[in-house]
Amino acid sequence: MYPFTFAKAVDESGALSAGTAGARYVAGGTTLIDLMRETVERPERVIDINALPYRDIDLQRTRLRVGSLVRMTDMAAHPGVREQFPVLSQALELSASAQLRNMASIGGNLLQRPRCLYFRDVSAACNRRTPGAGCSAIGGHNRTHAILGTSDACVATHPSDLAVALIALDAVLIVRGPDGESMVPLADFYRQPGSTPDRENNLAEGHLIVAIEVPVTPEARRSGYLKVRDRESYEFALTSVAAAMDIRNGSIRIARVAAGGVGTVPWRLPAVERALAGRPANAATWRAAAALAAEGARPLSDNTFKVPLLQRAVERQLATVAGLS
């Protein structure tokens, strides 16, 4: 671990003024401290923001607002979240061990760095860690890597389960900085790697995520999260599916579907959603829609299996969510 200075922000203005180049904010620290220990992250200053007032879960008639410092455990266990947004509770509970969920913040979960083994090995070539160095994963061990949204510079998957569920529900981030507050759709927040994989999101320097807002909708109540992984204990997804549907009189009025473990960002599946809208809620519809889930996929040498795996996972989760009362 490289030397750094540490400070605690006592209010929002102090935190924002401290967030200059070379500084990193820390809340639960479940990602940042690991990366600092491995010398992947080398901040000059670490700013503790746990004293900031971003800890409320506020459920209103039209929207859910969750502060960015709410712990994963608390959001997952909230009665209103469990009832109105089961996909969020399920994604959180499948994300990590109980110990990590007790520490990790919602904002930190959305900002966690890739789990690519080459990104975390400072002796390997990685364009996210060192722009222009190359990508060892493309020609290396890439079984767990992305098949959607990849580029010649990077094929790392996005690690957050919660982000997949939030993308499916059209969540919005509340961001504050020196220039005031803004609302950023989560779908516009993450950046596909392209030629600049080191730029993972659109959060500007010295800005903080203060909350997440999710609209209350009929389809959010009939929703769920499926995570396919190598083992049932704490593990990242080979693929995952967040699905939400409003079904009336046996017909699908609205469908929202997103996938994780297969994309360089949380991956919305608009072709699947279009194939579901207005169709009867039956097995033939699930199968036909799921066949579109991997459109545009670019499998690597070791992860071609992710194409049929994603399709089958989508089909299974659509049937599961449709069967909910």
Secondary structure by P-SEA (a helix, b strand, c coil): cccbbbbbbccaaaaaaaccccbbbbcccccaaaaaaaccccccbbbbccccccccccccccbbbbcccccaaaaaaccccccccaaaaaaaaacccccccccccaaaaaacccccccccccccccccccccccccccccccccccccccccccccccccaaaaaaaaabbbbbcccccbbbbbccccccccccccccccccccccccccbbbbbbcccccccbbbbbccccccccccbbbbbbbbcccccccbbbbbbccccccccccaaaaaacccccccaaaaaaaaaaccccccccccccaaaaaaaaaaaaaaaaaaacc
